[in-house]
Amino acid sequence: MATDELVKTTGIAQHGASRLPSVDVDSFNIEIKDEDGFLGDRASKGAFREILEQWRKPLRKSGEDPFGDEPSDKISKKALDAVLVGDDTEATAVVHSAIEDFAQELAYVTRRFLKTKAWAKTECIVVGGGFRASRLGEIAIARAEIILKSEGFKVDLVPIRFDPDDAGLIGALHLAPSWIFEAYDSILAVDIGGTNIRCGIVETRWKKAPDLSKAGVFKSDLWRHADDEPSREAAVKRLVKMLEGLIEDAEAEGFKLAPFIGIACPGVINADGSIEKGAQNLPGNWESSKFNLPASLVEAIPEIGAHDTAILMHNDGVVQGLSEVPFMQHVERWGVLTIGTGLGNARFTNRRKENGNGKDRDSTENGKKKGKNDKE
């Protein structure tokens, strides 16, 4: 794509940029292999289910499986969480055993990331993704942190603060330039995954918290595209319809909606908005040289309000991690791991700004006020 076309597509910056308003993105979507294959496969939600199945096998042979005939990949996180506080000690023991084994795998994978050049001197790692949205996920994260610290690694592992579904939308705020927050109170955000596409109206709440720590999702729309198995063109058409509906909702609610759409998408995102690799779970071929999602959306939604639409797209792990920017000001280098269908990853270095106006969302003053465990 030519440079002038790129400017028309984004209007403000490059897609997949390594320098963002609050952070430098040191790396994302790293694929590390060992003798068993891709490292991320050892710490995915599927990996946990396989571990749970292994612990159930010997009990099933003796007819004492506390979960009966229910397949391990069909037991909900909510049901497993209930087992942790229930009266069935054998079922509780099975789940705890699976948590321990998964924590060992997560610690192993994290250790390998920390030994790469891109992740050197990482002080804190935020763990997101759907697996984190459960008590068993929180326990596994805490256990992995203990394992790493027992081995001498000086790194904190913390669950992502926002609900992972919201974090993937809220993080899009940190792709946007600061002038947006002075003129508008909300943006549109899109979080594309291998199973779902989620769109939302994200409130900045910038006047209450210039660091965006109080941002929230006013309304979201979810489409489980994996059930419909649409073509790429049908998926984009449905996405446009979802966004148009949210634009109408924002107008009806009296929001000052910015002419900006932030997109989180799997894979390696090029500067022109094309996807180099890593989009194999999306409907159709999103890595085609003839396909450009931001350009398609600008064509379908050329204006929001009375202004030209600007779109910025970045890797989904990066965007989910960006939701933590306000809470990571006590460190300089930090990362994110998202446990889902695969293991998303990104490493950041904070960009310090000391302009003294109290409105800079990544100011060092904000870092002095917020510690690792301070929640809004």
Backbone hydrogen bonds, N-H to C=O, Kabsch-Sander energy under -0.5 kcal/mol:
donor,donor_aa,acceptor,acceptor_aa,energy
6,L,2,A,-2.0
7,V,3,T,-2.2
8,K,4,D,-1.6
9,T,5,E,-1.9
10,T,6,L,-2.3
11,G,7,V,-2.0
15,H,271,A,-1.7
16,G,313,M,-2.6
17,A,14,Q,-0.9
20,L,18,S,-0.5
20,L,23,V,-2.9
24,D,349,T,-2.7
25,V,18,S,-3.6
26,D,24,D,-1.0
26,D,347,R,-1.9
27,S,347,R,-1.2
29,N,345,N,-2.4
32,I,30,I,-0.7
34,D,37,G,-2.6
37,G,34,D,-1.7
39,L,32,I,-3.9
41,D,38,F,-1.1
42,R,39,L,-2.0
43,A,40,G,-1.4
44,S,41,D,-0.7
45,K,340,G,-2.6
46,G,340,G,-0.5
48,F,44,S,-1.6
49,R,45,K,-1.6
50,E,46,G,-2.0
51,I,47,A,-2.1
52,L,48,F,-2.6
53,E,49,R,-2.2
54,Q,50,E,-1.9
55,W,51,I,-1.7
56,R,52,L,-1.3
57,K,53,E,-1.6
60,R,56,R,-2.4
61,K,57,K,-1.9
62,S,58,P,-1.0
63,G,60,R,-1.1
64,E,59,L,-3.1
65,D,59,L,-0.5
68,G,65,D,-1.9
70,E,67,F,-1.5
74,K,71,P,-1.8
75,I,71,P,-0.7
75,I,72,S,-0.6
80,L,76,S,-2.1
81,D,77,K,-2.6
82,A,78,K,-2.0
83,V,79,A,-1.7
84,L,80,L,-1.3
85,V,81,D,-0.7
85,V,82,A,-0.9
86,G,83,V,-1.2
89,T,87,D,-1.3
92,T,88,D,-2.4
93,A,89,T,-2.4
94,V,90,E,-2.1
95,V,91,A,-2.1
96,H,92,T,-2.6
97,S,93,A,-2.2
98,A,94,V,-2.1
99,I,95,V,-2.5
100,E,96,H,-2.4
101,D,97,S,-2.2
102,F,98,A,-2.5
103,A,99,I,-2.6
104,Q,100,E,-1.9
105,E,101,D,-1.9
106,L,102,F,-2.9
107,A,103,A,-2.5
108,Y,104,Q,-2.1
109,V,105,E,-2.7
110,T,106,L,-2.6
111,R,107,A,-2.5
112,R,108,Y,-1.9
113,F,109,V,-2.0
114,L,110,T,-2.7
115,K,111,R,-1.1
116,T,113,F,-1.8
120,A,117,K,-1.2
122,T,119,W,-1.3
123,E,333,R,-2.7
124,C,333,R,-0.8
125,I,156,D,-3.3
126,V,335,G,-2.9
127,V,158,V,-2.9
128,G,126,V,-0.6
128,G,337,L,-2.8
131,F,339,I,-1.8
132,R,129,G,-1.1
133,A,129,G,-0.6
133,A,130,G,-1.0
134,S,132,R,-2.2
138,E,134,S,-1.9
139,I,135,R,-2.4
140,A,136,L,-2.1
141,I,137,G,-2.2
142,A,138,E,-2.4
143,R,139,I,-2.7
144,A,140,A,-2.3
145,E,141,I,-2.1
146,I,142,A,-1.9
147,I,143,R,-2.3
148,L,144,A,-2.3
149,K,145,E,-2.5
150,S,146,I,-2.1
151,E,147,I,-0.9
151,E,148,L,-0.6
152,G,149,K,-1.3
153,F,148,L,-2.3
155,V,153,F,-1.4
156,D,123,E,-1.8
158,V,125,I,-2.5
158,V,156,D,-0.5
160,I,127,V,-2.4
166,D,163,D,-0.8
167,A,163,D,-2.9
168,G,164,P,-1.6
169,L,166,D,-1.4
170,I,166,D,-3.2
171,G,167,A,-2.3
172,A,169,L,-1.3
173,L,170,I,-1.8
174,H,171,G,-1.4
175,L,172,A,-1.7
176,A,172,A,-0.6
176,A,173,L,-1.1
180,I,177,P,-1.5
181,F,178,S,-1.2
182,E,178,S,-0.8
183,A,179,W,-1.3
184,Y,180,I,-2.3
185,D,256,K,-1.8
186,S,256,K,-1.1
187,I,202,V,-1.9
188,L,260,F,-1.7
189,A,200,G,-2.2
190,V,262,G,-2.6
191,D,198,R,-3.3
192,I,190,V,-0.5
192,I,264,A,-3.1
193,G,196,N,-2.8
197,I,223,W,-2.4
198,R,191,D,-2.6
199,C,221,D,-2.5
200,G,189,A,-2.3
201,I,219,K,-2.7
202,V,187,I,-2.6
202,V,200,G,-0.7
203,E,201,I,-0.6
203,E,216,G,-2.9
204,T,185,D,-2.1
205,R,185,D,-0.6
208,K,205,R,-0.8
209,A,205,R,-1.8
212,L,209,A,-2.5
215,A,212,L,-1.2
216,G,203,E,-1.8
218,F,201,I,-2.5
218,F,216,G,-0.7
219,K,201,I,-1.0
221,D,199,C,-2.9
223,W,197,I,-2.4
225,H,223,W,-1.5
226,A,195,T,-2.0
227,D,224,R,-1.3
228,D,224,R,-0.6
228,D,225,H,-0.6
229,E,225,H,-1.9
235,A,231,S,-2.1
236,V,232,R,-2.3
237,K,233,E,-2.2
238,R,234,A,-2.3
239,L,235,A,-2.4
240,V,236,V,-2.6
241,K,237,K,-1.9
242,M,238,R,-2.2
243,L,239,L,-2.4
244,E,240,V,-2.7
245,G,241,K,-2.0
246,L,242,M,-1.8
247,I,243,L,-2.3
248,E,244,E,-1.9
249,D,245,G,-2.1
250,A,246,L,-2.8
251,E,247,I,-2.0
252,A,248,E,-2.3
253,E,249,D,-1.9
254,G,251,E,-1.0
255,F,250,A,-2.5
257,L,255,F,-1.2
258,A,186,S,-3.0
260,F,258,A,-2.0
261,I,310,A,-2.2
262,G,188,L,-2.2
263,I,312,L,-2.8
264,A,190,V,-3.2
265,C,263,I,-0.5
265,C,314,H,-2.3
268,V,277,K,-2.8
269,I,267,G,-0.7
270,N,268,V,-0.5
270,N,274,S,-2.9
273,G,270,N,-1.8
275,I,286,W,-0.6
276,E,268,V,-2.8
276,E,274,S,-0.6
277,K,268,V,-0.5
282,L,279,A,-1.7
286,W,284,G,-1.0
288,S,285,N,-0.6
291,F,288,S,-1.7
293,L,273,G,-0.5
296,S,292,N,-2.2
297,L,293,L,-2.4
298,V,294,P,-2.4
299,E,295,A,-2.0
300,A,296,S,-1.7
301,I,297,L,-3.1
304,I,307,H,-2.2
307,H,304,I,-1.3
309,T,302,P,-2.4
310,A,259,P,-2.4
311,I,9,T,-1.0
312,L,261,I,-2.1
314,H,263,I,-2.6
316,D,265,C,-1.2
319,V,315,N,-2.3
320,Q,316,D,-2.4
321,G,317,G,-2.2
322,L,318,V,-2.1
323,S,319,V,-0.7
323,S,320,Q,-0.9
324,E,321,G,-2.2
325,V,322,L,-1.7
327,F,324,E,-1.5
328,M,324,E,-0.6
328,M,325,V,-1.4
331,V,328,M,-1.0
334,W,348,F,-2.2
335,G,124,C,-2.4
336,V,346,A,-2.7
337,L,126,V,-2.5
338,T,344,G,-2.2
339,I,128,G,-2.5
339,I,337,L,-0.6
340,G,338,T,-0.9
340,G,342,G,-2.8
344,G,338,T,-2.3
344,G,342,G,-0.6
346,A,336,V,-1.8
347,R,27,S,-2.4
348,F,334,W,-3.8
349,T,24,D,-2.1
350,N,332,E,-2.7
351,R,22,S,-2.7
352,R,350,N,-0.7
353,K,362,D,-0.8
361,R,359,K,-0.5
363,S,360,D,-1.5
364,T,353,K,-0.8
367,G,363,S,-1.1
368,K,364,T,-1.5
369,K,365,E,-1.2
370,K,366,N,-1.4
371,G,369,K,-0.5
374,D,371,G,-1.3
375,K,373,N,-0.7
